[in-house]
Every structure is written in structure tokens, then in C-alpha cells.
Amino acid sequence: MISFNARLQIEGLGQRGEGLSRGPDGTVFVPYALPGETIIAEVDGSRGKLVEIRTASPDRIRPICRYFSACGGCAVQTLAEQPYAQWKQGLLADAMRQAGIKAKAEPLRDAHGAGRRRATFHARTDASGRAITGFMEARAHKIVEIEGCPVLAPSLQEAPQIARALAQMLAASGRPLDILMTATASGLDVDLKGHGPLNEDETQRLVRFALRHDLARLSNHGAIVTVQRPPVVLMGKAMVAVPPGAFLQATEAGEAALAEEVCAALTGASRIADLFAGVGTFSLRLAAFAPVHAIDADEPALDALAKAARSAALRPVTIETRNLFRRPLSAEELAPFDAVIFDPPRAGAELQARAIAKSRVPVIVAVSCNAQTFARDAAILCSGGYALERVLPVDQFRYSPHLEIVATFKRSVKPRARRLLS
């Protein structure tokens, strides 16, 4: 298809933060254009590249980052606060409407806090042997080298330079690297991926580097290279020694906001099942007032959860290693619990939601990082007789189209009675 320049009127923002316009052949998606703007864009099918802004939106503001529009990490930095919040909340409203859910969401809660405590840097070696290190361009495999990122927490201020140095040390292999860096209470936790097994010389050089830069831990594909202090994070009253590469919520403020909502919804429960529990983001807080059974497929994460629970003054916490995608808890297995929380990955938990919908558990809390899969799973629960009582969008991925959601469901119709009604 031949590209051409066209004058476009931007009518809204899409799910990925692109400006939407009606072109001669359908909708055109133009990154970095804002609603209400008249622009010139280079159009190639449904994709447009912003060339010139002829009439700017009154809501357009200056971006906070000099790499914005080159780096693909942020989609929307130039939109004023109020319309930005409306767009983000609209992502959830649209997904629920498409799924046939009529409930209204609460206003967007900002949970950026001090910034993101986790970041993955990408590294590729060029023809001269230099490690090109940074974040990916949007919809491209090219790396944008960065010196700093304003959405990262201060504890990750030196992360770009550390990632670049690590990548350069391993550049001779020519392999692409992903460098996951997490800020913890005991220092930076770094996990390298992509290099494969290290030889003795590489290992020794990495150990010396970790000591020189006071890294709490350095791992390679989850295997510990060196550790000076176990990386720990506080969850409720418990201190968790997190395994290499363990999942954590993106910001401390985001985790606190989600946990506050979850605990408020489940206060008064006598026995709680935490599905997709991970290292205990919710289990270790819920166990302050009720016994918890935590289930996840990640055995190291559950081991860390169990150890943290034993060291704190909590109600009993039991763990179960189980792949809930392949073998969800059945309605019969859910029967002993009077409350369930599930927090799956972006794919959601369709099979588990169907099993919950057949159960009699009085209260369900769903946490999600994807509006579409949340809406799908929520519709399953509602069709099984649950009422969606409260849904809160939480913005811990500021400037991106990603959104956290926490919702409370209560049993309104018994499963068998619901089937008779239909």
C-alpha cells in the first residue's frame, strides 16, 4: 500500500493512546495526536504518522520526558490531567459496555506515587561491539538509548547506567539481553535474561561489578550470580524475600491502593482463598484478620510467601502449587471459603471465573491489569448470579494505556436458582 499525506481531524483516543480519525478507508490510528486537533499525517492503511499539528488541542501540554514520542514506554504525556483521567477511565467503561456490564466505575485513582519500582531494559550489540541499551520504540524493535526516565522511582535513578554497563560487559556474546531491575528495601535486584549460561570469567566480572555498585542481588535467568543482601519488600506486617524475577506491582502506591481496596472488601471473612497469589501481595495483608489459602503455579513465589507468613504475627497461611489455567478450583473446592480473590495475568482467568460462577462463595474480589479480560471474566460472574457492587480503576502505569482494576462481587442469586430463572 502506498502511503500519502492527509489532513485529519482527531476525534478521540484509542485503547493504545493513539489519536483516532476517520480516513477514506476507515479509522486511522495516529500516535501522539490528541482529540480535537487538526493534523497532517502520513497515512499507510490504518496507521498514521504525525507530521504536523495544524490546530492544537487546548488540552495539549508539554511532555515531561525528552524521549517522549521516540521511546515507546509512554503513549500519552501531552494530555492535561483531567482529560487524561477521563480517557483512562473510559478504557474500562468501554470494555464493560462491550461485555454487557451496566455497572458504573468509580473515578480513576492515581497511584503513580514516587514512580515505578520495576523496569526492563533491552540491550543489543551493534557491529562495532557496543551495547545499545534502553527502551524499545513503539511498535518497533529499535532501542532508544536513554540517560534517565522520569516515570521511574528515585531508587532506580541509576538503573539506565547500570543496565548499560552490564550489557557492555556481556556484549562479546552478541546475544540480545533483557535486564530486569527492581528497587527493593535492601537495594537493587537485577536479573539478566537472554545471555544463556555464564562462563567463569563472565561470572567473576559480574560479581566484581555487583560489589562495586552495591547491588543487593544479581541473577542470570533466575540463577543467583551473587547476593550481598536478600532483596526484601514489606507487605502488610510481613517482610518478603522475593525470588529473582518475582512479580511485584509496578509502584508501591499502586500496590497499597489495590491492597486497601481488597482488604476493605474482604474484612469480616472467616476463610479466604487467594488465587494467583504470587509472593503474597494480598495474602499477607488479608492474613492479618483471617486464615488464607494461597494458590499459584510459581513455587518459588509461594515459598517466599510461606516463609514471610511464618515470620510475622498472622493468621494461618497455607499454600498450594497449582496451575489455575489448566486446573481451576472447582465449585466444590471453593465451598469451604466465604471469600475469594483472584489476580491473574493479562490473559485473565476465564476457566476459573466459570468455576467461581458455579460456586456459592458470598464475596469475590477480582484484580486485573487488562480491561478487556476483566470485563469478560466479570460478565461470567454476573451471568452466574453475582452482582458487581464496586469497580475501581487504578492508574499506576501513568502515561501508558495500561490500567489496574479491582472489583467486588457479591452473590445475589444461587447458581441453581439462576439456571431455573433462565
C-alpha positions as CSV (number, residue, x, y, z in Angstrom):
1,M,0.0,0.0,0.0
2,I,1.3,3.5,-0.9
3,S,1.5,6.0,1.9
4,F,0.3,9.6,1.4
5,N,-0.1,12.7,3.5
6,A,-3.6,13.6,4.6
7,R,-5.3,16.3,6.6
8,L,-7.1,14.6,9.5
9,Q,-9.4,15.6,12.3
10,I,-8.7,13.7,15.5
11,E,-11.9,12.6,17.2
12,G,-10.8,10.6,20.2
13,L,-8.1,8.4,21.8
14,G,-7.9,4.7,21.2
15,Q,-7.1,1.8,23.5
16,R,-3.4,2.3,23.0
17,G,-3.4,6.1,23.3
18,E,-3.4,6.9,19.6
19,G,-5.5,9.6,18.1
20,L,-8.4,8.3,16.1
21,S,-9.6,9.8,12.8
22,R,-11.9,8.8,10.0
23,G,-9.9,8.3,6.9
24,P,-11.0,7.5,3.3
25,D,-10.6,3.7,4.0
26,G,-11.7,3.6,7.6
27,T,-10.3,4.5,11.0
28,V,-6.7,5.8,11.1
29,F,-4.6,5.5,14.2
30,V,-2.1,8.3,14.8
31,P,0.2,8.1,17.8
32,Y,0.8,11.3,19.8
33,A,-2.2,13.2,18.2
34,L,-4.9,14.4,20.6
35,P,-8.7,14.7,20.3
36,G,-9.9,18.0,18.7
37,E,-6.6,18.5,16.8
38,T,-6.3,19.1,13.1
39,I,-3.2,17.4,11.8
40,I,-1.2,16.4,8.8
41,A,-0.3,12.7,8.9
42,E,1.5,10.3,6.7
43,V,-1.1,7.6,6.2
44,D,-0.4,4.0,5.4
45,G,-3.6,1.9,5.6
46,S,-5.0,2.3,9.1
47,R,-1.7,3.6,10.5
48,G,-0.7,7.3,10.5
49,K,2.5,9.1,11.4
50,L,2.1,12.6,12.9
51,V,3.8,15.1,10.5
52,E,2.4,18.4,11.6
53,I,-0.2,19.8,14.1
54,R,-2.2,22.5,12.3
55,T,-4.6,23.2,15.2
56,A,-3.5,22.0,18.6
57,S,-5.9,20.8,21.3
58,P,-6.4,23.2,24.2
59,D,-5.6,20.2,26.4
60,R,-2.2,19.8,24.9
61,I,0.7,20.2,27.5
62,R,4.4,19.8,27.3
63,P,5.7,16.3,27.8
64,I,7.8,15.6,31.0
65,C,10.4,13.5,29.1
66,R,12.8,14.4,26.3
67,Y,12.5,10.9,24.9
68,F,8.7,11.1,24.5
69,S,7.5,10.0,21.1
70,A,10.8,8.2,20.4
71,C,10.7,5.8,23.4
72,G,7.7,3.5,23.3
73,G,7.3,3.3,27.1
74,C,4.8,6.2,27.3
75,A,1.8,6.7,25.0
76,V,0.1,9.8,26.4
77,Q,2.3,12.5,28.1
78,T,0.9,15.6,26.3
79,L,-2.7,15.4,27.5
80,A,-3.8,17.5,30.5
81,E,-4.7,15.8,33.8
82,Q,-8.5,15.8,33.7
83,P,-9.0,14.6,30.1
84,Y,-6.2,12.1,30.6
85,A,-8.1,10.6,33.6
86,Q,-11.3,10.6,31.6
87,W,-9.6,8.7,28.8
88,K,-8.1,6.1,31.2
89,Q,-11.5,5.6,32.9
90,G,-13.1,5.4,29.6
91,L,-11.0,2.4,28.7
92,L,-12.7,0.5,31.5
93,A,-16.1,1.8,30.8
94,D,-15.9,0.8,27.1
95,A,-14.7,-2.7,27.9
96,M,-17.6,-3.2,30.4
97,R,-20.1,-1.8,28.0
98,Q,-19.0,-4.2,25.2
99,A,-19.3,-7.1,27.7
100,G,-22.8,-6.1,28.6
101,I,-22.0,-4.9,32.1
102,K,-24.0,-1.9,33.2
103,A,-22.2,-1.0,36.4
104,K,-20.5,2.4,36.7
105,A,-16.9,2.5,37.7
106,E,-15.5,4.7,40.5
107,P,-13.3,7.7,39.5
108,L,-9.8,6.9,38.5
109,R,-7.4,6.7,41.4
110,D,-3.9,7.9,40.8
111,A,-1.3,5.5,42.2
112,H,1.9,6.6,40.5
113,G,3.3,7.6,43.8
114,A,7.1,8.0,43.7
115,G,7.2,6.2,40.4
116,R,7.7,2.7,39.0
117,R,10.0,0.5,41.1
118,R,10.5,-2.1,38.2
119,A,11.9,-1.6,34.7
120,T,13.2,-3.9,32.0
121,F,16.0,-2.5,29.9
122,H,16.8,-4.1,26.5
123,A,20.3,-4.4,25.0
124,R,21.5,-5.2,21.6
125,T,25.2,-5.3,20.3
126,D,25.9,-3.2,17.2
127,A,28.5,-4.0,14.5
128,S,31.3,-2.2,16.5
129,G,30.6,-4.3,19.6
130,R,28.9,-1.5,21.5
131,A,25.9,-2.4,23.7
132,I,22.9,-0.3,22.7
133,T,20.8,-0.2,25.8
134,G,17.4,1.4,26.7
135,F,13.7,1.0,25.9
136,M,12.1,-0.1,22.7
137,E,10.4,2.3,20.3
138,A,6.7,1.9,20.0
139,R,5.7,-0.9,17.6
140,A,9.4,-1.4,16.6
141,H,12.4,-3.4,17.5
142,K,14.8,-0.4,17.6
143,I,16.2,0.5,21.0
144,V,16.1,4.1,22.2
145,E,19.1,4.8,24.4
146,I,18.2,6.8,27.5
147,E,20.1,8.5,30.3
148,G,17.2,8.7,32.7
149,C,13.4,8.1,32.9
150,P,11.2,10.5,34.9
151,V,8.5,7.8,35.5
152,L,10.9,5.6,37.5
153,A,11.2,5.9,41.2
154,P,14.2,7.7,42.6
155,S,15.6,4.3,43.8
156,L,16.0,3.4,40.1
157,Q,17.7,6.7,39.2
158,E,21.0,5.0,38.2
159,A,19.3,2.0,36.6
160,P,19.9,3.1,33.0
161,Q,23.7,3.4,33.5
162,I,23.9,0.1,35.4
163,A,22.0,-1.7,32.7
164,R,24.3,-0.2,30.0
165,A,27.4,-1.3,31.9
166,L,26.1,-4.8,32.5
167,A,25.2,-5.1,28.8
168,Q,28.6,-3.9,27.7
169,M,30.3,-6.5,29.9
170,L,28.4,-9.3,28.1
171,A,28.4,-7.7,24.6
172,A,31.0,-10.1,23.3
173,S,28.4,-12.9,23.2
174,G,26.4,-10.8,20.6
175,R,23.2,-12.1,22.3
176,P,20.2,-9.7,22.9
177,L,19.7,-9.1,26.6
178,D,16.7,-8.1,28.8
179,I,17.8,-6.6,32.1
180,L,15.1,-6.6,34.8
181,M,15.8,-4.2,37.6
182,T,13.7,-4.0,40.8
183,A,14.1,-1.5,43.6
184,T,13.7,-3.2,47.0
185,A,14.1,-2.2,50.6
186,S,17.6,-3.7,50.6
187,G,18.8,-2.3,47.3
188,L,18.6,-3.1,43.6
189,D,17.7,-6.6,42.4
190,V,18.9,-7.4,38.9
191,D,18.0,-10.4,36.7
192,L,19.6,-10.9,33.3
193,K,17.8,-12.8,30.6
194,G,18.9,-13.8,27.1
195,H,22.6,-14.4,27.6
196,G,22.4,-18.1,28.5
197,P,24.9,-19.8,30.8
198,L,27.8,-17.7,32.0
199,N,31.5,-18.8,31.8
200,E,33.8,-18.4,34.7
201,D,35.3,-15.1,33.5
202,E,31.9,-13.5,32.9
203,T,30.7,-14.7,36.3
204,Q,33.7,-13.2,38.1
205,R,33.4,-9.9,36.3
206,L,29.7,-9.7,37.1
207,V,30.4,-10.4,40.8
208,R,33.0,-7.6,41.0
209,F,30.6,-5.3,39.2
210,A,27.8,-6.1,41.7
211,L,30.1,-5.5,44.7
212,R,31.3,-2.2,43.2
213,H,27.8,-0.9,42.6
214,D,26.4,-2.4,45.8
215,L,23.7,-4.4,44.1
216,A,21.6,-6.4,46.6
217,R,21.5,-9.3,44.2
218,L,22.5,-10.2,40.6
219,S,21.0,-13.2,38.9
220,N,21.1,-14.7,35.4
221,H,17.9,-16.3,34.2
222,G,16.9,-16.6,37.8
223,A,20.1,-18.3,38.9
224,I,21.9,-16.3,41.6
225,V,25.3,-15.0,40.5
226,T,25.9,-13.1,43.7
227,V,23.9,-11.8,46.6
228,Q,25.0,-9.3,49.2
229,R,21.6,-8.8,50.9
230,P,18.4,-10.7,50.2
231,P,16.1,-8.3,48.3
232,V,13.1,-7.7,50.5
233,V,9.8,-5.8,50.3
234,L,7.3,-5.1,53.0
235,M,3.8,-6.5,52.5
236,G,1.5,-5.6,55.4
237,K,3.3,-6.7,58.5
238,A,5.5,-9.3,56.7
239,M,8.9,-8.8,55.1
240,V,9.1,-10.9,51.9
241,A,12.4,-12.1,50.5
242,V,11.5,-12.0,46.8
243,P,12.8,-14.6,44.4
244,P,14.8,-13.5,41.3
245,G,12.4,-12.1,38.7
246,A,9.4,-12.3,41.0
247,F,6.3,-10.3,40.0
248,L,5.6,-7.1,42.0
249,Q,3.1,-4.4,41.4
250,A,4.7,-1.6,39.3
251,T,4.5,1.1,42.1
252,E,4.4,0.9,45.8
253,A,1.5,3.3,45.8
254,G,-0.3,1.1,43.3
255,E,0.2,-2.0,45.5
256,A,-1.1,-0.1,48.5
257,A,-4.2,1.2,46.7
258,L,-5.1,-2.3,45.4
259,A,-4.4,-3.9,48.8
260,E,-6.5,-1.3,50.6
261,E,-9.5,-2.0,48.4
262,V,-9.1,-5.7,48.6
263,C,-8.9,-5.7,52.4
264,A,-11.8,-3.4,52.8
265,A,-14.0,-5.7,50.6
266,L,-13.0,-8.9,52.5
267,T,-12.9,-7.6,56.1
268,G,-15.1,-9.9,58.1
269,A,-14.4,-13.0,56.1
270,S,-13.6,-16.2,58.1
271,R,-11.6,-18.1,55.4
272,I,-10.2,-16.6,52.2
273,A,-8.8,-18.2,49.0
274,D,-6.2,-16.1,47.2
275,L,-5.9,-17.3,43.6
276,F,-2.8,-16.4,41.6
277,A,-1.3,-15.3,44.9
278,G,2.3,-14.8,43.8
279,V,4.6,-13.7,46.7
280,G,1.7,-12.6,48.8
281,T,0.7,-9.1,47.8
282,F,-2.8,-9.7,49.2
283,S,-2.4,-12.9,51.2
284,L,0.0,-11.4,53.7
285,R,-2.3,-8.4,54.3
286,L,-5.5,-10.5,54.5
287,A,-3.9,-12.9,57.0
288,A,-3.9,-10.0,59.5
289,F,-7.6,-10.8,60.1
290,A,-8.4,-14.2,58.5
291,P,-6.8,-17.5,57.6
292,V,-5.7,-17.6,53.9
293,H,-5.1,-20.4,51.4
294,A,-2.8,-19.1,48.7
295,I,-2.6,-20.8,45.3
296,D,-0.2,-20.2,42.4
297,A,1.8,-22.1,39.8
298,D,5.0,-20.3,40.8
299,E,6.6,-22.5,43.6
300,P,9.5,-20.1,44.5
301,A,7.0,-17.3,44.9
302,L,4.8,-19.4,47.2
303,D,7.8,-20.5,49.2
304,A,8.7,-16.8,49.8
305,L,5.1,-16.1,50.8
306,A,5.0,-19.0,53.3
307,K,8.4,-18.0,54.8
308,A,7.3,-14.4,55.2
309,A,4.0,-15.5,56.8
310,R,5.8,-17.7,59.4
311,S,8.0,-14.8,60.5
312,A,5.1,-12.4,61.1
313,A,2.2,-12.5,63.6
314,L,-0.5,-13.5,61.2
315,R,-3.5,-15.9,61.0
316,P,-2.6,-19.2,59.4
317,V,-1.5,-19.1,55.7
318,T,-1.4,-22.3,53.7
319,I,0.0,-22.6,50.2
320,E,-0.8,-24.9,47.2
321,T,1.2,-25.1,44.0
322,R,-1.3,-25.4,41.2
323,N,-1.8,-24.2,37.6
324,L,-5.1,-22.5,37.8
325,F,-5.3,-22.0,34.0
326,R,-5.2,-25.8,33.5
327,R,-6.9,-26.9,36.7
328,P,-9.0,-24.2,38.2
329,L,-10.6,-24.6,41.6
330,S,-14.0,-26.2,41.2
331,A,-17.2,-25.1,42.9
332,E,-16.8,-27.9,45.3
333,E,-13.2,-27.0,46.2
334,L,-14.4,-23.4,46.7
335,A,-17.1,-24.4,49.1
336,P,-15.1,-24.0,52.4
337,F,-14.3,-20.4,51.6
338,D,-16.5,-17.4,52.3
339,A,-14.3,-15.1,50.2
340,V,-12.1,-15.4,47.1
341,I,-9.7,-13.0,45.5
342,F,-8.2,-13.7,42.1
343,D,-5.4,-11.7,40.4
344,P,-4.4,-13.4,37.2
345,P,-2.0,-12.2,34.5
346,R,-3.2,-10.1,31.5
347,A,-4.9,-13.1,29.9
348,G,-7.4,-13.1,32.7
349,A,-8.9,-16.3,34.3
350,E,-11.8,-17.4,32.1
351,L,-11.9,-21.0,33.3
352,Q,-11.5,-20.0,36.9
353,A,-14.2,-17.4,36.6
354,R,-16.6,-20.0,35.2
355,A,-15.9,-22.3,38.2
356,I,-16.4,-19.4,40.6
357,A,-19.7,-18.6,38.9
358,K,-21.0,-22.1,39.8
359,S,-20.0,-21.7,43.4
360,R,-21.8,-20.3,46.4
361,V,-18.9,-18.1,47.7
362,P,-20.6,-15.0,49.1
363,V,-17.9,-12.4,48.2
364,I,-15.4,-12.3,45.2
365,V,-12.8,-9.7,44.5
366,A,-11.2,-9.6,41.1
367,V,-7.9,-7.7,40.4
368,S,-6.9,-7.3,36.8
369,C,-4.4,-5.4,34.6
370,N,-6.4,-5.7,31.4
371,A,-9.8,-4.1,30.9
372,Q,-11.0,-6.5,28.2
373,T,-10.2,-9.7,30.0
374,F,-11.5,-8.2,33.3
375,A,-14.8,-7.4,31.6
376,R,-15.1,-10.9,30.1
377,D,-14.5,-12.5,33.5
378,A,-16.8,-10.1,35.2
379,A,-19.6,-10.9,32.7
380,I,-19.1,-14.6,33.5
381,L,-19.5,-13.9,37.2
382,C,-22.6,-11.7,36.7
383,S,-24.2,-14.4,34.4
384,G,-23.7,-16.9,37.3
385,G,-25.6,-14.8,39.7
386,Y,-23.1,-12.4,41.2
387,A,-23.7,-8.6,41.4
388,L,-20.9,-6.2,40.6
389,E,-21.0,-3.9,43.6
390,R,-17.9,-1.8,43.1
391,V,-15.2,-1.4,40.5
392,L,-12.2,0.9,40.9
393,P,-9.7,1.8,38.1
394,V,-6.2,2.4,39.5
395,D,-3.5,4.2,37.5
396,Q,-0.1,3.0,38.5
397,F,1.1,3.0,34.9
398,R,1.0,6.7,34.3
399,Y,1.1,7.9,30.7
400,S,0.6,4.4,29.3
401,P,-2.7,2.6,28.2
402,H,-2.3,0.0,31.0
403,L,-4.8,0.1,33.8
404,E,-5.2,-1.8,37.1
405,I,-8.8,-2.7,38.1
406,V,-10.1,-4.0,41.4
407,A,-13.8,-5.1,41.6
408,T,-16.1,-6.5,44.3
409,F,-18.8,-9.1,43.5
410,K,-21.4,-10.5,45.9
411,R,-23.6,-13.5,45.4
412,S,-27.2,-12.3,44.6
413,V,-28.7,-15.4,43.1
414,K,-27.8,-19.0,43.9
415,P,-26.3,-20.8,40.9
416,R,-29.2,-23.4,40.6
417,A,-31.9,-20.7,41.1
418,R,-30.2,-18.6,38.4
419,R,-30.4,-21.5,35.9
420,L,-34.1,-22.1,36.7
421,L,-34.8,-18.4,36.0
422,S,-33.1,-18.6,32.6
